[in-house]
């Protein structure tokens, strides 16, 4: 989408990232009955210390429209990634900006970053009940279901593993 700039978040962006991430998860019904996950989502500085928090900014207004956390295996926020794989988590688009391609731009930025770092694949997990549009987005970007990567962080939350192979350099 034109008019969007993806860049690394700086500390001045953290309050907007925290707000929109929690709002996006709430709007999608993902924080119902949650066990402290809203606080994890809002703690942008901890995520930024162990990965890269990327943001999508509206070039015309400077507003932060979405964010994602890109991590490598062995780091505190990596859940699925193994050797040679990158992972992204907490992809969130401000509810007011949904439908503008922000999620696709952020997901593609993570794929590009992984390729830039020489990774062989990108892995993610999505909530089983997540909106169909999110599942379609990941399919369009070349992610395929990996049932062996499915897991559950807490009772009642089923996460589905997805993987995208990257071309070898």
C-alpha positions in Angstrom: 0.0 0.0 0.0 1.4 3.4 -0.9 1.5 6.1 1.8 2.8 3.6 4.4 6.3 3.6 5.8 7.6 0.6 7.7 10.4 1.3 10.2 11.9 0.3 13.5 9.9 1.7 16.4 11.7 4.1 18.7 10.9 4.8 22.3 8.6 7.7 21.4 6.5 5.3 19.4 6.0 2.8 22.3 2.9 4.3 23.8 1.1 4.3 20.4 2.2 0.7 19.8 1.0 -0.4 23.2 -2.4 1.3 22.7 -3.0 -0.1 19.2 -1.8 -3.6 20.0 -4.1 -4.0 23.0 -7.0 -2.3 21.0 -6.5 -4.7 18.1 -6.4 -7.8 20.3 -9.5 -6.6 22.2 -11.4 -5.8 18.9 -10.6 -9.3 17.7 -11.8 -10.9 20.9 -8.4 -12.3 21.7 -8.2 -10.9 25.3 -11.5 -12.4 26.6 -10.6 -14.4 29.7 -7.0 -13.7 29.1 -4.4 -14.3 31.8 -2.3 -11.2 31.8 -1.6 -11.2 28.1 -2.8 -7.6 27.7 0.0 -6.4 30.0 2.5 -8.4 27.8 1.2 -6.8 24.7 1.4 -3.3 26.2 5.0 -3.8 27.4 6.7 -2.7 24.2 10.1 -1.8 25.7 10.6 -5.5 26.8 9.7 -6.7 23.3 12.0 -4.2 21.7 14.9 -5.3 24.0 14.7 -8.8 22.7 13.6 -8.3 19.1 12.7 -5.7 16.5 9.4 -3.9 16.9 8.5 -2.7 13.4 5.8 -0.1 12.8 3.7 1.0 9.9 3.3 4.7 9.8 0.9 6.8 7.6 3.3 9.0 5.7 0.7 11.8 5.4 -0.2 12.0 9.1 2.6 10.4 10.9 0.1 8.1 12.8 1.3 4.7 13.8 -1.2 2.3 12.2 0.2 -1.1 13.1 3.1 -2.9 14.6 4.8 -6.4 14.7 7.6 -7.9 16.7 10.3 -9.7 14.7 12.4 -12.2 16.7 15.1 -14.9 16.1 15.3 -18.3 17.7 16.5 -18.4 21.3 15.3 -14.9 22.2 12.7 -14.4 24.9 9.8 -13.9 22.6 10.6 -16.7 20.2 8.0 -19.4 20.6 8.3 -21.6 17.4 11.4 -20.7 15.6 14.3 -23.1 15.3 17.7 -22.9 13.7 17.7 -20.8 10.6 14.1 -19.6 11.2 12.8 -16.1 12.0 9.5 -15.5 13.7 7.1 -12.7 14.1 4.5 -12.1 16.8 2.0 -9.6 18.0 1.1 -8.4 14.5 -1.5 -5.7 15.3 -3.3 -3.1 13.2 -5.2 -0.2 14.8 -8.9 -1.1 14.5 -9.5 2.3 12.8 -6.9 1.4 10.1 -8.0 -2.2 9.4 -8.7 -3.1 5.7 -5.9 -0.7 4.4 -3.3 -3.4 3.9 -1.3 -2.5 7.0 -1.1 -6.1 8.2 0.1 -7.4 4.8 2.8 -4.7 4.7 4.1 -5.5 8.2 4.1 -9.3 7.6 6.0 -8.8 4.3 8.5 -6.6 6.1 9.2 -9.5 8.5 9.6 -11.9 5.6 12.0 -9.4 3.9 13.9 -8.9 7.1 14.3 -12.7 7.6 15.6 -13.1 4.0 18.0 -10.2 4.6 19.4 -12.0 7.6 19.9 -15.2 5.6 17.1 -17.2 7.4 15.7 -20.3 5.6 12.1 -19.7 6.8 9.7 -17.6 8.8 7.3 -19.2 11.3 4.3 -17.8 13.1 1.4 -19.0 15.1 -2.2 -17.8 14.8 -5.1 -18.3 17.2 -7.4 -21.0 15.9 -10.4 -18.8 16.2 -8.8 -15.8 14.5 -10.6 -13.9 11.8 -10.7 -15.6 8.5 -9.2 -12.5 6.9 -6.0 -13.0 8.9 -5.7 -16.7 7.8 -6.2 -15.6 4.2 -3.5 -12.9 4.5 -1.0 -15.5 5.7 -1.9 -17.9 2.9 -1.5 -15.2 0.3 1.9 -14.5 1.7 2.9 -18.1 1.2 2.6 -19.4 4.8 1.5 -23.1 5.1 0.0 -24.9 8.0 2.5 -26.9 10.1 0.4 -29.0 12.6 3.6 -30.2 14.3 4.1 -26.6 15.4 0.6 -26.2 17.0 0.6 -25.5 20.7 -1.4 -24.0 23.6 0.1 -21.4 26.0 -3.0 -21.6 28.4 -6.1 -23.7 28.7 -8.6 -22.8 26.0 -6.2 -21.1 23.6 -5.2 -23.1 20.6 -2.4 -21.7 18.4 -1.8 -23.0 14.9 1.7 -23.1 13.5 2.4 -21.7 10.0 5.7 -21.6 8.1 7.0 -19.9 4.9 10.1 -21.2 3.3 12.5 -18.5 2.0 14.5 -18.8 -1.2 18.1 -19.9 -0.6 20.6 -17.1 -1.4 
